[in-house]
Amino acid sequence: MNALIVLLMILSSVSTFAMVDTVRLSSLEISAIKQDFGYAKQDRSVMGNPLRIAGTNYEHGIGTHAGSTFTLSIQKQAYALTGLVGIDEGIFPEMGSAEFLIISDGQILWRSGIMNRTMQARSFSVDLTNRRTCELLVFDGNDNIFSDHANWVNAYFIVNKGFKPIPFIRPIEEEYTLTPEESLLPMIHGKTQYGAKPGSDILHYVPVSGLEPLSIVIDNLPPGLTFDSYRRIIQGSIEKIGTYSITIRAENALGKAQSTFLFRIGDTISFSPPIGWSSWYAHWEYVTQEDIYKAAHALRTSGLQQYGFEYILIDDGWQDTSHALSKQGLKHAPTFPDLEAMIDSLHAMGFKVGIYSSPGSHTCVKLPGSLNHEEQDADYFCSIKADLVKHDWCGYQSVYDSLMKSSGADPTSLAIAPYTLMSKALQRCNRDIFFMVCQYGNNEVWKWGRSIGGHSWRTTTDIQDNWWSMSNIVGFRQAGLERYAGHNGWNDMDHLRLGYSQPGRYMQKTQLTPHEQYTQVALWALLNSPLILSMHMDSLDAFTLQLLKNHEVLAMHQDPLGIQGRRVYKNIWQEIWSKPLLNGGLAIGLFNRDDVGEQTLAITRNELGVNPDIRYRIRDLWTQNDIGYLDQQLQYTIPSHGVRLIALIPESPLGSVQEEDQISSLRIIPQPATDIAYCSFNSSHQGQGFIEIIDANGSLIGTPISIDIKKGMQAFTLPLPQNMASGLYGLKISTGFSTVFHPILIVH
């Protein structure tokens, strides 16, 4: 059936043709079109050339580029949309593929299938009667977006007379808080294992939150390391290869906490992706030494350092502007009058410090790069005790282009060479330096970044603080890359675009809405991307702070397994990603990328790949609440641009009689001022728990004690509160899975 006949059928429901108009698609305001490359153009291709598909020219249409979206509000005033689509001819002959879709009110009305440059234009005609929205989408051809120049041509709406479709404006939700109020009990945060090479300097700030004053004690500290309890810093070095386990104990007036921490000495220096702050989006190249000090102070006073935010990255702008002087090695600018002393001060505060360079003769902002003096610069970075070096492609592009023309060498080999050079120079230093490869995803850097000594590599171009950039250009383009990431090598999706960024009079609040900010943090955590802030830290607001201080989300990001999440479901704008956890469970993010409204997402146990014989408890990571058990599927309704972030925590086998947690023995040993209870406890679960003593009225006596619960039998030493009167008390152990009581009779 051709398009004309379909239109006549649609219009047969309209009482008279005098009541309708045609509106040409390309006559509409198109500035709202979002796309991955360039800007959409009216009656021209995305490159500004005449519209041309498979040898045929078209006078009217919209030239766009995959991926793109154009969402229009039609308010039940439209009857039909008809036209043609195809790949523009003005591209490399062997490249360019895309698929066109038309969606209305969440329903797919038409899709073209994947098209390439050689195909004739395909026609469409869709019924829009009684519909509110119309979305015109272009997706890449399941490969990449190179040369995906896509044309909508000879397209017309049939509408009520006088009506014209208008760009849909998504309503912006109010800020809202999901993270519970910060606990005053002591809590130990951050990574659980530290990697270092034998003999290398170790610097670890012990991140603990809770009501001050806090007492922190380290048990079983290996030879070569010392702990400064005032500064909460473990430092020194360990000479022998091996794994060294310590216990961190924290206590304040309200309770106690303890956790196990590992120092793993060998070739791996990164067992979890970095968390911290970068100067770039906040200050650009105008960053100063004072700005860095202010950011460090704000990270500490806001409490973010106590939650594990440990890196401070000095991006482009620290270098002296003289290219002549830099030929013997990079020098610091007058705006950084004492760079080495500043880094020493930051180390004394417990921070790790990153520095920036480029493999080219200049950086992105035309400051000197490291070309032809890589070894001198590596020696300099080591001498100032840098902990991380970001090596940014920008200034090397012209060198690369010249070599491509003159040598005819393999493009990937040419792209690898400058990073190999700096990596080898850094490895000569007697210092563990995290090497951050910034290559913008070109030449499939994830395939070779690890092999040349990189510890992370950028998988995309720079992120902007808007939904399309964060979601379509960066965030949801990571499927398949998980196979290249893990301990000692992470896919880097660029910085978190939260809070206020950009320098001076350009400073502005992020354009990401509250839903979108939750989505970015959740997705970055699931995919093990470095969580690097890049905002004005002294303008940190309450909404952003609670978003970042969610200890369960941060713990999921830092999970010791180090396995990046993967996409397990996709249907147009619906995506579900899952990440394996050390406890045998999964962290799962259900995302609604649609602009228009909420969507219901569902996925089965089989699709998730969980053990069919295990019962899983569902934990909402944002609210830190248990919300039930996994049945045959998960199903949630998610708002536009929103996310549901949960964890599946394995418990007992399905259909089995669950083993009961129980206190198996208890004995009280009198001491001069304090009674000591030695308690052995059998648990069928593992996780964090609390021990409390309660009186006959159910009131808490003393302060709760945080403990690590392991499966099976275990023993605890419990100091009883002083001056307890004679009588019957209860010992209460809460495991997070169950609560067990045991009577205690105190007799003086």
C-alpha positions, 0 to 999 in steps of 0.5 A: 500500500503506497503512502498516498492511499494510507493518507487518504484512509487516515483523512477519511475520518476528517469531516472536510479537507478544508479543516486540515493543513499540511506542515512541512517538517523542514519548516519547523524550528529545529534547534531542539534537535539533539545529535551526536555530531554537528548541527541539524540543517533545514533543506541541507545535509548535516554538512551543508550540502544539497540533500541527496540519497542514492543519486536523487536530489531532494529540495526539502528535508532535514539533514541530521546525524546519528544518533539524533532525536527530534521530539515534537508536541502534536497535542492530538492536533495531527493526523499523519506524518509522511515522507522519506528517509535515507543516508546522505550520499556526501560521505565516504562510500564504504561508511555510514549506516543508520536506522530511522524510527518514529515513536508516539506516546511511547509506541513505535509506529515505524522503523526503517531497518538499518540503511546504508549509503547505497540504498534507495530512500524508504517511504513512511506514513504513520497515523498520529490521530489522537496522539500527543507526541511524535519522536523522530529518532536516528540510531547508528547501525549498531557499529559506530556513528562515523559518517552516519549522515541521515536525511528526513526528506519530503516529510509533511504533517497533516494537522488541524487547520492553523496548528503547527507541531512545536518542539516538546519541552520536558518538564523539569522535576524539583530536587529531591533526596533519596539518600538517608540522613548522614549517620552519626555512627562511625562508618568506614568508607572507600576502597578495601584494598590498596595496590602497590609495587614492592618498595613503592611509597604508600599513602592511604587516608583512612576515610571514616565518617561519624560524630566527632571526635572519632578514635581510629585504631589499626591492628596488624599493621605490617612492618614498613608502614606507620599510622598517624591517628591524628591525620588518619594516614597510613604511609611507608612502604612494603618490600615483599610481594604478598597480601597483608591484612589489617583491621581498621577500628573506629569508635565515637560516643555513639558506637563502633565500627571495624573492617578488614583492609588489604595491602596487596603488593605486586604489579597491580597498583589499582584495585578500584577506580579513582574517586576525587576532583579535577580542576578542568570543568571548574576552572579551565586553563585559568586554574591557580594554586589557590584554587587547588588549596580551596578545593582540597579544603572543601573536600575535607570540610564537606566530608567527601574526603571522609567518604573516600574522595581522595584524588585531586587532579590538576588539569591543563593550566599549571604549565609555564606559557614559554614553549622555549623554556619547556623544550628542556622539560615542563615548568610550573606557571607563576600561578603555581609559585610552589607546585612541589610544596603544594603537593607535599601539603596535599599529601600531608592532608591525605590526598593523592595528586594528579598532574596533566600533560600532552604527547604533543608540542602543546596542550588543548589550550596551547600551553607546552606539551611533552613532545620530545622531552617525555623523559625529562617530564616524567622525571619531573612528575616523579620529583614532585611526587605526582600520583597520577599523570593525565596524558591528553591527546589534543596537541598530538593531532597535528603530529599524528596527521603529518605522520599519517601522510608521510609514513603510511603506517597503521593508524592505531600504531601511530596512536599508541606510540606517544602513550607508550613513550610516556608510560615507559618513562614513568615506569623508570621512576621509583614511584607508582603513578596512575597513568590516565590515557586521554585519547577520546576513544579514538583508535579503540583505545580500550583494546590497547590502553592496558597493554601500554601501561595505562590504568584508565582510558577515555572511551569518548569525547569530552562530556557536556553538562546536558542530557544528550551528551551525558546519556547518548554520546557518553554514558550509554555507548559503553556496551561491549567495553566491559571485557577490557576493564578491570583491576589496573585498567578502567574505562573512563567516561569523563567527569561527573557534571554536577554542581557549579562549573566553568570559571569566573563570570561563566560559572553556571549550575549544571544543566542536568536535572535531578533525575539526570544527575541520579542517572549519571552517578548510578551509571558511572558507578555501575560501569566502574568509571572513575568518579571525578567531580569537576565543580566549584567545591566551595559552591557545593549545595545540599542536593549534590552533597547527599547525592555523593554521600551515599555510602552504599552506592560508593561501596558498589562502585568500589566493589573489590571484584572490580568487574564493570557492569554490562548491558543486559536489556535494551529496547529503544529508550529502556536500558538495564545494566547489571554489575557482579558483586563480591557477595555473589549478588548483582547491582542493577540499574534500570534506566528510562532514557525517553524524553516524554514520560515514565516507562515500565521496565521489566526483566526476568531472572533468566535474563539477569543470569542469576542462580535459579536456586538462590533467594535474592533480597532486593536492596534499594541502594539510593534509599538504603532500604530492603524492598522485597525478594526477587520473584520471577522478574523485576518490574519498575516504573521509571520516570523520564530520564530517571533510574532505579538502582538496586542490588540483589543480595543472595540469601538461602537456597529457594525452597530450603528451610533457612538456617537460623542465626543463633548465639551459641555461647556467652560467658561473662568475665568480671574485670576491675571496671568493665565486664567482658562478654565473650560471644560466639555466634553462628550466622547463615549470612554475611555483611555488616551488623550491630551488637546492642545491649538493651534493658528490660524496657527495650531501651538501649544501654551504652552504644551500638558496636558495628561488626563484620558478620561472616558466614558460620561460627565466629567470636566477638569480644564485647565490653559491657557498659560500666556500672550496669545494675544487677538485673536481666538484660538482652544482647541483640545482634542485628545482621541486616538479615535477621535479629537475634536476642540472648538474655544476660543476667548481671549479678553484683 
